């Protein structure tokens, strides 16, 4: 990882900040991308003085995702790894949910990942070691009651990952991690 440029979306959250710190500990030049405005205490210091912090980025907006990735390429001259952690969760049954809950889960899980990937692909193809890692969820494979909107959205992330792996075969390695709670 030494010297590689690693962009982490959802970097201010619990999982994102741990992943960003781990990448920095392995020698990566880390980019912290998040919808939030303020990183948690100690995150920037843990990621080093070279870390690029991009707060207030709405990755559901394709233009905002493009601008964020362009800022990464401008700063570091390219991008080697995109780790898509940005997302969210809701617990609701279909009968109790609104259409808005389903749309929100799609937007903050699938749309954020697809917009970030689309913006990053040209830079990742130019890298000698381009990688995309999407954070999905075990719920995409086996959903429990009340996980409908979330599980459906994470299944979308899973299928996006499979599709991108085929589209980018030989140019960029694309994988997903499917954690459980």
C-alpha positions in Angstrom: 0.0 0.0 0.0 3.0 2.3 0.3 2.4 5.4 -1.8 -0.9 4.2 -3.2 -3.7 6.7 -3.3 -6.7 5.3 -1.5 -10.1 7.1 -1.4 -12.6 6.0 1.3 -16.2 7.1 1.0 -18.1 7.3 4.2 -14.7 8.0 5.8 -16.1 9.9 8.9 -18.2 6.9 10.0 -17.2 4.1 12.3 -16.2 1.6 9.6 -14.9 4.2 7.2 -12.6 5.8 9.8 -11.1 2.4 10.8 -10.5 1.5 7.2 -8.9 4.9 6.4 -6.6 4.6 9.5 -5.6 1.0 8.4 -4.8 2.2 4.9 -2.6 5.0 6.3 -0.8 2.6 8.7 0.0 0.5 5.6 1.6 3.6 3.9 -1.2 4.7 1.7 -2.0 8.3 0.9 -5.5 8.5 2.1 -8.5 10.5 0.9 -11.4 11.0 3.3 -14.7 11.5 1.5 -17.9 12.0 3.5 -21.3 13.6 3.4 -20.6 15.0 6.9 -18.7 18.2 7.4 -16.5 17.3 10.3 -14.3 14.2 10.7 -14.2 12.5 14.1 -11.4 13.6 16.5 -8.0 12.2 15.6 -8.9 10.8 12.2 -7.0 13.4 10.2 -3.9 13.0 12.4 -4.1 9.2 12.1 -4.2 9.5 8.4 -1.1 11.8 8.1 -0.4 15.3 7.0 -0.8 14.3 3.4 -4.4 13.1 3.8 -7.0 14.9 1.7 -10.2 15.7 3.5 -13.4 16.2 1.4 -16.3 16.8 3.7 -19.8 17.8 2.7 -19.8 15.6 -0.5 -23.2 14.3 -1.6 -22.3 11.2 -3.6 -25.9 10.8 -4.6 -25.2 13.7 -6.9 -23.1 12.5 -9.9 -21.5 15.9 -10.4 -20.4 16.1 -6.7 -18.9 12.6 -7.0 -17.1 13.6 -10.2 -15.8 16.8 -8.5 -14.5 14.9 -5.5 -12.7 12.3 -7.6 -11.3 15.1 -9.8 -9.9 16.8 -6.6 -8.2 13.5 -5.7 -6.6 13.2 -9.1 -5.6 16.9 -9.0 -3.9 16.5 -5.6 -2.2 13.2 -6.1 -2.0 12.8 -9.9 -4.2 9.8 -9.9 -6.2 7.2 -7.9 -5.3 3.6 -7.1 -8.1 2.4 -4.8 -11.7 3.3 -4.2 -13.3 1.9 -1.1 -17.1 2.6 -1.1 -18.3 2.5 2.5 -20.8 5.4 2.3 -24.3 4.1 3.0 -27.0 3.8 5.5 -29.5 1.5 7.2 -33.1 1.5 8.2 -35.2 -1.2 9.9 -38.7 -1.3 8.7 -41.2 -3.8 7.4 -42.7 -3.4 4.0 -46.2 -2.7 5.5 -44.8 0.0 7.8 -42.4 1.6 5.4 -42.9 4.4 3.0 -41.8 4.6 -0.6 -39.4 7.2 0.6 -37.6 4.7 2.8 -36.9 2.5 -0.2 -35.8 5.4 -2.3 -33.5 6.7 0.5 -31.8 3.3 0.9 -31.3 3.0 -2.8 -29.8 6.5 -3.0 -27.4 6.3 -0.1 -26.2 2.7 -0.8 -26.4 2.0 -4.5 -26.3 5.5 -6.1 -23.4 6.7 -3.9 -21.3 3.6 -4.9 -22.2 3.8 -8.6 -21.5 7.6 -8.8 -18.2 7.2 -7.1 -17.2 4.2 -9.2 -18.2 6.0 -12.5 -16.1 9.0 -11.5 -13.1 6.9 -10.5 -13.0 4.4 -13.3 -10.8 6.4 -15.7 -8.3 7.1 -12.9 -8.3 3.5 -11.7 -7.8 2.2 -15.3 -4.7 4.4 -15.5 -3.3 3.0 -12.3 -1.0 -0.1 -12.4 -3.0 -1.5 -9.5 -6.6 -0.1 -9.8 -9.0 -1.5 -7.2 -12.6 -1.0 -6.2 -13.9 -2.5 -2.9 -17.6 -2.0 -2.3 -18.9 -2.6 1.2 -22.1 -4.6 0.8 -23.9 -6.5 3.5 -24.6 -10.1 4.4 -28.3 -9.0 4.4 -28.0 -8.8 0.6 -27.7 -12.6 0.6 -30.0 -13.5 3.5 -32.4 -10.8 4.7 -34.2 -10.8 8.0 -37.7 -9.4 8.6 -37.6 -5.6 8.7 -34.5 -5.4 6.4 -36.4 -5.1 3.1 -35.3 -1.6 2.0 -31.7 -2.0 3.2 -31.3 -5.6 2.0 -32.6 -4.7 -1.5 -30.3 -1.7 -1.7 -27.3 -3.8 -0.6 -28.3 -6.5 -3.1 -28.0 -3.7 -5.6 -24.4 -2.9 -4.4 -23.7 -6.7 -4.7 -24.9 -6.8 -8.3 -23.2 -3.5 -9.2 -19.9 -5.1 -7.9 -20.4 -8.2 -10.0 -21.2 -6.2 -13.1 -18.2 -3.9 -12.7 -16.0 -6.9 -12.1 -17.0 -8.2 -15.5 -16.9 -4.7 -17.2 -13.4 -3.9 -15.9 -11.9 -7.4 -16.0 -8.2 -7.1 -16.8 -8.1 -3.4 -16.1 -9.4 -2.9 -12.5 -10.0 -5.5 -9.8 -13.5 -5.1 -8.3 -14.6 -6.9 -5.1 -17.1 -6.5 -2.3 -17.1 -7.3 1.4 -20.4 -8.4 2.9 -20.2 -7.8 6.6 -23.0 -8.7 9.0 -24.0 -6.7 12.1 
